[in-house]
Amino acid sequence: MIPVTKPFLPSREKLDQYLDGIYERQWLTNNGQLVQELTRRLEEYLEVDNLLLVANGTLALQIAYRALGVSDSRSDQHPEAITTPFSFIATASSLKWDGIQPVFVDIDPKSWCLDPDRIGKAITDRTRAIVPVHVFGNACEVEAIDTIAQRYDLKVIYDASHAFGVKYKGESLLKHGDAATLSFHATKLFHTGEGGAIVFKRKEDLERAKKMINFGITGPETIEELGINAKMNEMQAAMGLCVLDEIADNMSARQHVWEFYKDNLTSKCQFQQWNSNATQNYAYVPMVLGSEDKTLSVVKGLGDINVGARRYFYPSLDEVDFISTASGGVPNSRMISKKIICLPIYSSIKDKDLSKIISTINGFDEVKG
Ligand SMILES: *Cc1c(COP(=O)(O)O)cnc(C)c1O
């Protein structure tokens, strides 16, 4: 079976050394030495300040909403946040879970990111934030979004779960927004098994979030404010330190896979239009086929040869009934989500497997037209 993705497993010897250290120190969590080391190393690698490691990418979003005051309701009415329906469920469900109503605004049909021109019309007196996603690592129109946020005094929290290491105009893409969040889930480009991080624009927001991830506790006998448990532990950090050491090799292997697909797929398909100011991180290989029928046939055809291509992201999140306000006004997201598949990509995938996948997809066109 060729899965759509495989977690990157770093050097076992190196991981063992870190685990030996954990056993010696007998310190397993609560801002341990390895969490501190990974924080420094990630700030350096990503070229950012104010990075906070957390237990997973969903809590990263929720802590960011709280730290930036999006969720604290001053009225009886739910606050709203404008977001994209073309994402993983956690983008919208994290809002809903925190009592913030997601309001879906359509995506651009080429970049598949939130269309800034449509945001204005969706703003109401309850809107508190914009939560765009750099989907598949593709940078959003960050300047246009910043302008709107400033005009209407809204917070911007980028779900940058897919955008590890992406540069925009020569600087980290994560510097945009009041906060940008990362997921370090096992299937992500950089991972800690489970894990995540928030990059804050302002130091005071980082400091508030630091308290929030540890129950609001600030001293042996002081509980300063409402908090939750969102701490990363030492085993997660050990994995992250090992994965980070090998990230360059991992990324160049993935670049090879990505280019192999791009060079050899002759099938009529649409690739994502990449933001011309941004670099690529080769996290995913999404493509949009001509119709939903063709997409279903290709997924089935690949399944028949034991290849796990996935319809990702499907369905469009406005169609998830417990989330949606049933706007129905997001035709681009519905269209793209019906016709998209993500092809297998991971560093250890073999060229011969890629060739098999490519000829299956190309061959499909020859038979069915
Ligand atoms: C993976 C992902 C998340 C959730 O991250 P977890 O670490 O799994 O909690 C959120 N948003 C997007 C876009 C994701 O892909």
The ligand as an SDF file (V2000), in Angstrom:
LIG
                    3D

 15 15  0  0  0  0  0  0  0  0999 V2000
   -3.3890   19.6160   10.7710 C   0  0  0  0  0  0  0  0  0  0  0  0
   -4.1920   20.8670   10.7300 C   0  0  0  0  0  0  0  0  0  0  0  0
   -4.7410   21.4380   11.8860 C   0  0  0  0  0  0  0  0  0  0  0  0
   -4.7700   20.7470   13.2000 C   0  0  0  0  0  0  0  0  0  0  0  0
   -3.5570   20.4620   13.7230 O   0  0  0  0  0  0  0  0  0  0  0  0
   -3.3990   19.2990   14.8300 P   0  0  0  0  0  0  0  0  0  0  0  0
   -1.9760   19.4120   15.2060 O   0  0  0  0  0  0  0  0  0  0  0  0
   -3.7330   17.9980   14.1490 O   0  0  0  0  0  0  0  0  0  0  0  0
   -4.3270   19.6040   15.9450 O   0  0  0  0  0  0  0  0  0  0  0  0
   -5.3700   22.6720   11.7740 C   0  0  0  0  0  0  0  0  0  0  0  0
   -5.4980   23.2870   10.5860 N   0  0  0  0  0  0  0  0  0  0  0  0
   -5.0250   22.7540    9.4540 C   0  0  0  0  0  0  0  0  0  0  0  0
   -5.1910   23.5020    8.1700 C   0  0  0  0  0  0  0  0  0  0  0  0
   -4.3900   21.5070    9.4670 C   0  0  0  0  0  0  0  0  0  0  0  0
   -3.9680   20.9510    8.3320 O   0  0  0  0  0  0  0  0  0  0  0  0
  1  2  1  0
  2  3  1  0
  2 14  2  0
  3  4  1  0
  3 10  2  0
  4  5  1  0
  5  6  1  0
  6  7  2  0
  6  8  1  0
  6  9  1  0
 10 11  1  0
 11 12  2  0
 12 13  1  0
 12 14  1  0
 14 15  1  0
M  END
$$$$
